[in-house]
Amino acid sequence: MYRQVRPHPALQPYIDAYWISRSAVASSTRILPDGCVDIILNAGADCGSASEAVRNGKIYLIGTMTRAKTAEMAAESLLIGVRFKPAAFSVFYRFTSLDQVTDLTLELDSGFAFDLKELRRDLQGYLNRYFLGRLVRPRHQLFPVLADMEHHGGQMRMADLASRHCTTVRQLERGFRQHVGIGPKAFMNLLRFRSVLPALQDRPEGSSLQALAFEHGYYDHAHLSAEIRRFTGLPPTRL
């Protein structure tokens, strides 16, 4: 069972969702990159892989993903998560630089811990109070840049993007690595992938991948296929 809960309206510019994932039996799920980072509390059985174990009672930061990951859920597992929108983690927490945890799962110390008893009693209310209490003015100017990127589906030249926001490509690179976890060019590639994915999954059988590639800013069919495989580990025909 997977369920999402919307945060308080004042938190919605920064938090995408609170979520709960519960499984009575062992299972696995393929998770695709979305540009977000998550905090996860394991309130059930230990799960994950040997290299990225997620243990009962521990809280973890899931860094920005650049490739698909398979989540291994044990029987009687219960994960409680908070998904932060791109560049929004630093609105609530001080962290050196998110590019240090890209594609990694990092166990956090007690300073990040939630009250499990309160979570079980009133997840939405507790998390709203917790994050409203931590909310500070953004420490960067990336949100308008991110909105511009999303509006254009990741199809922008870096120099044009920097010029539109009165900054430099180097400053964008530094800010994105610190607050998003990946560089701006990599983030635009991810946006483009997220844009084309629904069209790929819903396309009529036998329709042209070449036309779809051009529509979403890829050079050709081969370029689209390579990017899909890079982000998902699968060819377009298996999505």
URBELKA-V914564 format. One record per residue. N is the residue number from 0. RES is the residue in one letter. SS is DSSP state (A for helix, B for strand, O for the rest). PHI is phi in degrees with one decimal (NA if undefined). BURIAL is I if it has 9 or more other ideal C-beta (glycine too) atoms within 8 Angstrom, else O. Layout:
n=N res=RES ss=SS phi=PHI burial=BURIAL
n=N res=RES ss=SS phi=PHI burial=BURIAL
//
This chain:
n=0 res=M ss=O phi=NA burial=O
n=1 res=Y ss=B phi=-126.8 burial=O
n=2 res=R ss=B phi=-138.4 burial=O
n=3 res=Q ss=B phi=-111.3 burial=O
n=4 res=V ss=B phi=-129.2 burial=I
n=5 res=R ss=O phi=-76.9 burial=O
n=6 res=P ss=O phi=-78.5 burial=I
n=7 res=H ss=O phi=-55.0 burial=O
n=8 res=P ss=O phi=-52.2 burial=O
n=9 res=A ss=O phi=-68.9 burial=O
n=10 res=L ss=O phi=-96.7 burial=I
n=11 res=Q ss=O phi=-63.6 burial=I
n=12 res=P ss=O phi=-65.6 burial=O
n=13 res=Y ss=O phi=-119.2 burial=I
n=14 res=I ss=B phi=-114.0 burial=I
n=15 res=D ss=B phi=-73.3 burial=O
n=16 res=A ss=B phi=-170.2 burial=I
n=17 res=Y ss=B phi=-93.8 burial=I
n=18 res=W ss=B phi=-145.1 burial=I
n=19 res=I ss=B phi=-130.6 burial=I
n=20 res=S ss=B phi=-124.8 burial=I
n=21 res=R ss=B phi=-126.8 burial=I
n=22 res=S ss=B phi=-140.3 burial=I
n=23 res=A ss=O phi=-80.3 burial=O
n=24 res=V ss=O phi=-126.3 burial=O
n=25 res=A ss=O phi=-63.9 burial=O
n=26 res=S ss=B phi=-156.4 burial=O
n=27 res=S ss=B phi=-136.5 burial=O
n=28 res=T ss=B phi=-136.9 burial=O
n=29 res=R ss=B phi=-84.4 burial=I
n=30 res=I ss=B phi=-110.9 burial=O
n=31 res=L ss=O phi=-98.7 burial=I
n=32 res=P ss=O phi=-61.3 burial=I
n=33 res=D ss=O phi=-136.1 burial=O
n=34 res=G ss=O phi=84.2 burial=I
n=35 res=C ss=O phi=-99.2 burial=I
n=36 res=V ss=B phi=-116.9 burial=I
n=37 res=D ss=B phi=-127.0 burial=I
n=38 res=I ss=B phi=-104.7 burial=I
n=39 res=I ss=B phi=-126.7 burial=I
n=40 res=L ss=B phi=-107.5 burial=I
n=41 res=N ss=B phi=-90.7 burial=I
n=42 res=A ss=O phi=-105.7 burial=I
n=43 res=G ss=O phi=-132.6 burial=I
n=44 res=A ss=O phi=-69.7 burial=I
n=45 res=D ss=O phi=-57.1 burial=I
n=46 res=C ss=B phi=-149.4 burial=I
n=47 res=G ss=B phi=93.3 burial=I
n=48 res=S ss=O phi=-95.9 burial=O
n=49 res=A ss=O phi=-62.1 burial=O
n=50 res=S ss=O phi=-82.6 burial=O
n=51 res=E ss=O phi=-136.1 burial=O
n=52 res=A ss=B phi=-71.4 burial=I
n=53 res=V ss=B phi=-116.5 burial=I
n=54 res=R ss=O phi=-99.0 burial=O
n=55 res=N ss=O phi=-55.7 burial=O
n=56 res=G ss=O phi=81.1 burial=O
n=57 res=K ss=O phi=-100.5 burial=I
n=58 res=I ss=B phi=-119.9 burial=I
n=59 res=Y ss=B phi=-133.8 burial=I
n=60 res=L ss=B phi=-103.7 burial=I
n=61 res=I ss=B phi=-98.6 burial=I
n=62 res=G ss=O phi=-69.6 burial=I
n=63 res=T ss=O phi=-54.7 burial=I
n=64 res=M ss=O phi=-96.6 burial=I
n=65 res=T ss=O phi=-112.3 burial=I
n=66 res=R ss=O phi=-153.0 burial=I
n=67 res=A ss=O phi=-65.0 burial=I
n=68 res=K ss=B phi=-134.2 burial=O
n=69 res=T ss=B phi=-98.3 burial=O
n=70 res=A ss=B phi=-88.4 burial=I
n=71 res=E ss=B phi=-95.7 burial=I
n=72 res=M ss=B phi=-100.5 burial=I
n=73 res=A ss=O phi=-82.2 burial=I
n=74 res=A ss=O phi=-61.0 burial=O
n=75 res=E ss=O phi=62.2 burial=O
n=76 res=S ss=B phi=-89.9 burial=I
n=77 res=L ss=B phi=-148.6 burial=I
n=78 res=L ss=B phi=-112.2 burial=I
n=79 res=I ss=B phi=-117.6 burial=I
n=80 res=G ss=B phi=-131.3 burial=I
n=81 res=V ss=B phi=-127.8 burial=I
n=82 res=R ss=B phi=-102.3 burial=I
n=83 res=F ss=B phi=-90.7 burial=I
n=84 res=K ss=O phi=-67.4 burial=I
n=85 res=P ss=O phi=-51.9 burial=I
n=86 res=A ss=O phi=71.8 burial=I
n=87 res=A ss=O phi=-97.3 burial=I
n=88 res=F ss=A phi=-58.8 burial=I
n=89 res=S ss=A phi=-74.1 burial=I
n=90 res=V ss=A phi=-71.9 burial=I
n=91 res=F ss=O phi=-116.7 burial=I
n=92 res=Y ss=O phi=-134.3 burial=O
n=93 res=R ss=O phi=-92.0 burial=O
n=94 res=F ss=O phi=-143.9 burial=O
n=95 res=T ss=O phi=-51.1 burial=O
n=96 res=S ss=O phi=-164.7 burial=O
n=97 res=L ss=A phi=-69.0 burial=I
n=98 res=D ss=A phi=-69.8 burial=I
n=99 res=Q ss=A phi=-74.5 burial=O
n=100 res=V ss=O phi=-121.9 burial=I
n=101 res=T ss=O phi=-57.6 burial=I
n=102 res=D ss=O phi=64.2 burial=O
n=103 res=L ss=O phi=-120.9 burial=O
n=104 res=T ss=B phi=-116.3 burial=I
n=105 res=L ss=B phi=-114.9 burial=O
n=106 res=E ss=B phi=-71.1 burial=O
n=107 res=L ss=O phi=-99.7 burial=I
n=108 res=D ss=O phi=-85.5 burial=O
n=109 res=S ss=A phi=-65.5 burial=O
n=110 res=G ss=A phi=-64.7 burial=O
n=111 res=F ss=A phi=-98.9 burial=I
n=112 res=A ss=O phi=-69.7 burial=O
n=113 res=F ss=O phi=-101.2 burial=I
n=114 res=D ss=O phi=-85.8 burial=O
n=115 res=L ss=A phi=-62.6 burial=I
n=116 res=K ss=A phi=-62.0 burial=O
n=117 res=E ss=A phi=-68.7 burial=I
n=118 res=L ss=A phi=-61.4 burial=I
n=119 res=R ss=A phi=-67.0 burial=O
n=120 res=R ss=A phi=-77.2 burial=O
n=121 res=D ss=O phi=-157.6 burial=O
n=122 res=L ss=A phi=-56.7 burial=I
n=123 res=Q ss=A phi=-63.7 burial=I
n=124 res=G ss=A phi=-63.2 burial=O
n=125 res=Y ss=A phi=-63.6 burial=I
n=126 res=L ss=A phi=-66.5 burial=I
n=127 res=N ss=A phi=-60.0 burial=I
n=128 res=R ss=A phi=-63.2 burial=O
n=129 res=Y ss=A phi=-60.8 burial=I
n=130 res=F ss=A phi=-80.1 burial=I
n=131 res=L ss=A phi=-63.0 burial=I
n=132 res=G ss=A phi=-71.5 burial=O
n=133 res=R ss=A phi=-100.4 burial=O
n=134 res=L ss=O phi=-63.2 burial=I
n=135 res=V ss=O phi=-129.8 burial=O
n=136 res=R ss=O phi=-62.7 burial=O
n=137 res=P ss=O phi=-53.1 burial=I
n=138 res=R ss=O phi=-90.7 burial=O
n=139 res=H ss=O phi=-151.8 burial=I
n=140 res=Q ss=O phi=-116.6 burial=I
n=141 res=L ss=O phi=-87.7 burial=I
n=142 res=F ss=A phi=-62.6 burial=I
n=143 res=P ss=A phi=-63.6 burial=O
n=144 res=V ss=A phi=-64.7 burial=I
n=145 res=L ss=A phi=-62.1 burial=I
n=146 res=A ss=A phi=-64.0 burial=O
n=147 res=D ss=A phi=-64.2 burial=I
n=148 res=M ss=A phi=-58.6 burial=I
n=149 res=E ss=A phi=-66.2 burial=I
n=150 res=H ss=A phi=-59.3 burial=O
n=151 res=H ss=O phi=-95.0 burial=O
n=152 res=G ss=O phi=61.9 burial=I
n=153 res=G ss=O phi=77.2 burial=I
n=154 res=Q ss=O phi=-103.5 burial=O
n=155 res=M ss=O phi=-142.4 burial=I
n=156 res=R ss=O phi=-82.7 burial=O
n=157 res=M ss=A phi=-59.8 burial=I
n=158 res=A ss=A phi=-62.8 burial=O
n=159 res=D ss=A phi=-65.9 burial=O
n=160 res=L ss=A phi=-61.1 burial=I
n=161 res=A ss=A phi=-61.4 burial=I
n=162 res=S ss=A phi=-62.7 burial=O
n=163 res=R ss=A phi=-62.2 burial=O
n=164 res=H ss=O phi=-113.6 burial=I
n=165 res=C ss=O phi=53.6 burial=O
n=166 res=T ss=O phi=-141.1 burial=O
n=167 res=T ss=O phi=-119.2 burial=O
n=168 res=V ss=A phi=-60.1 burial=I
n=169 res=R ss=A phi=-64.2 burial=O
n=170 res=Q ss=A phi=-66.0 burial=I
n=171 res=L ss=A phi=-61.6 burial=I
n=172 res=E ss=A phi=-58.9 burial=I
n=173 res=R ss=A phi=-64.4 burial=O
n=174 res=G ss=A phi=-65.0 burial=I
n=175 res=F ss=A phi=-66.0 burial=I
n=176 res=R ss=A phi=-63.4 burial=I
n=177 res=Q ss=A phi=-73.5 burial=I
n=178 res=H ss=A phi=-104.4 burial=I
n=179 res=V ss=O phi=-107.4 burial=I
n=180 res=G ss=O phi=108.2 burial=I
n=181 res=I ss=O phi=-138.3 burial=I
n=182 res=G ss=O phi=-71.1 burial=O
n=183 res=P ss=A phi=-65.0 burial=I
n=184 res=K ss=A phi=-66.1 burial=O
n=185 res=A ss=A phi=-62.9 burial=I
n=186 res=F ss=A phi=-67.7 burial=I
n=187 res=M ss=A phi=-65.5 burial=I
n=188 res=N ss=A phi=-61.6 burial=I
n=189 res=L ss=A phi=-66.7 burial=I
n=190 res=L ss=A phi=-61.0 burial=I
n=191 res=R ss=A phi=-64.2 burial=I
n=192 res=F ss=A phi=-61.1 burial=I
n=193 res=R ss=A phi=-64.6 burial=I
n=194 res=S ss=A phi=-73.1 burial=I
n=195 res=V ss=A phi=-81.5 burial=I
n=196 res=L ss=A phi=-57.6 burial=I
n=197 res=P ss=A phi=-60.9 burial=O
n=198 res=A ss=A phi=-65.4 burial=I
n=199 res=L ss=A phi=-65.8 burial=I
n=200 res=Q ss=A phi=-70.9 burial=O
n=201 res=D ss=A phi=-103.0 burial=O
n=202 res=R ss=O phi=-67.5 burial=O
n=203 res=P ss=O phi=-62.0 burial=O
n=204 res=E ss=O phi=-59.1 burial=O
n=205 res=G ss=O phi=86.9 burial=O
n=206 res=S ss=O phi=-72.5 burial=O
n=207 res=S ss=O phi=-78.2 burial=O
n=208 res=L ss=A phi=-72.6 burial=I
n=209 res=Q ss=A phi=-61.3 burial=O
n=210 res=A ss=A phi=-63.4 burial=O
n=211 res=L ss=A phi=-64.4 burial=I
n=212 res=A ss=A phi=-60.1 burial=I
n=213 res=F ss=A phi=-61.7 burial=I
n=214 res=E ss=A phi=-60.7 burial=O
n=215 res=H ss=O phi=-105.0 burial=I
n=216 res=G ss=O phi=87.0 burial=O
n=217 res=Y ss=O phi=-89.6 burial=I
n=218 res=Y ss=O phi=-64.7 burial=O
n=219 res=D ss=O phi=-165.8 burial=I
n=220 res=H ss=A phi=-56.7 burial=O
n=221 res=A ss=A phi=-64.4 burial=O
n=222 res=H ss=A phi=-63.2 burial=I
n=223 res=L ss=A phi=-59.3 burial=I
n=224 res=S ss=A phi=-61.7 burial=I
n=225 res=A ss=A phi=-64.8 burial=O
n=226 res=E ss=A phi=-68.4 burial=I
n=227 res=I ss=A phi=-62.0 burial=I
n=228 res=R ss=A phi=-64.3 burial=I
n=229 res=R ss=A phi=-64.8 burial=O
n=230 res=F ss=A phi=-83.4 burial=I
n=231 res=T ss=A phi=-112.2 burial=I
n=232 res=G ss=O phi=79.0 burial=O
n=233 res=L ss=O phi=-129.1 burial=I
n=234 res=P ss=O phi=-74.5 burial=O
n=235 res=P ss=A phi=-55.0 burial=I
n=236 res=T ss=A phi=-69.4 burial=O
n=237 res=R ss=A phi=-104.3 burial=O
n=238 res=L ss=O phi=-78.9 burial=I
//
